[in-house]
Amino acid sequence: MEDIRGLTKAELTERIKALSEPSYRAGQIYDWLHKRHVSDFDQMTDISKKLREKLRSEFFITRLEPLEVLCSELDGTRKYILSLGDGNVIEAVLMRYHYGNSVCISSQVGCRMGCRFCASTLDGLVRSLSASEMLSEVYAIEDDIGERVSHIVIMGSGEPLDNYDEVVRFIRMISDKDGVNISQRNITLSTCGIVPRIYELAELRLQITLALSLHAATQEKRLRTMPIAKAYELSEVLEACRYYGETTGRRVTFEYAVVKDVNDSLEDAELLSDIARRLHAHVNLIPVNPVKECGFSEPEQRKLQAFREELEHRGVNVTVRREMGRDIDSACGQLRRRYIANAGMRTD
Ligand code: SAH
């Protein structure tokens, strides 16, 4: 059985033709799947019963079920626990901004990158998500709020470039004019820095924003928190980002989780600004979200301000990530862990 929601319109058209049906049927079915988000062939009311039966015998339709929704009273942020068909659960987050609704999606169940401050990786990788499951994260949220989503950040659990093919398929499908049609310029992919995949992605010349989780301005410091730095030196990652920017014409973003007494000194800011200026990159500072198991603390407000001012003073384009849904807490990956623990399920 094949997952029909994971087929591009061209692929679906081929399959429909192979069933000796006219190709415009593919357009109707594609609309049902990607505009109306149906989860049962019987909901496709303009498709004959006979064809619905045929479809049912060859395909299934992925659907993610919200198991829990946490809503912020402060800013309308909604955090979702969604169940996958195989019983695994993932997190996705809706953030409301003045420019539209942004959804942060997970690309894997768990993660194998091992960053020391991150809750998503504590139990390792369970499996990667299919493009269809990632689309369904967005659709489940659109259905829940009854509104369209305009921006996507691939910054939830998982390393998107460790699930390269399905993530690229997801990006192509969610930006498909015949589908949801979210502009690629409104999509950000965040990576810990898997160098060969950054080059591969650059060659596709998608118009998405690449965000690099930098978190340290020297190789030596980066090694302390990010095991991926063992595989790819900072200089190599930066060169790959420079190439991505040059090839796609898109400004790269550096994410920098500011951690008390680890990377929050003015010297760190100075080194970071050198790198950012060289690559014309935007810097997004994230006060680290403390995860109990990790033992890192947020920087003092005063220090964070000084850090930011130092970057600005040196001509760097910098923002401090506003913490969304402060009242419903939960750093990346923590919600899922808590849900699993409460449900008495094993995480390994
Ligand atoms: N694997 C990808 C995307 C997922 S994480 C990546 O590494 O970029 C999304 C962002 O949140 C990354 O920049 C990640 O380093 C950061 N992050 C993870 N845990 C965090 C925490 N406890 N506090 C602040 N940022 C965190």
Boltz pocket constraint, residues with backbone or C-beta under 6 A from the ligand:
constraints:
  - pocket:
      binder: B
      contacts: [[A, 113], [A, 115], [A, 117], [A, 118], [A, 119], [A, 154], [A, 155], [A, 156], [A, 157], [A, 158], [A, 159], [A, 160], [A, 190], [A, 191], [A, 192], [A, 193], [A, 211], [A, 212], [A, 213], [A, 255], [A, 257], [A, 286], [A, 287], [A, 288], [A, 289], [A, 290], [A, 291], [A, 331], [A, 332]]
      max_distance: 6.0
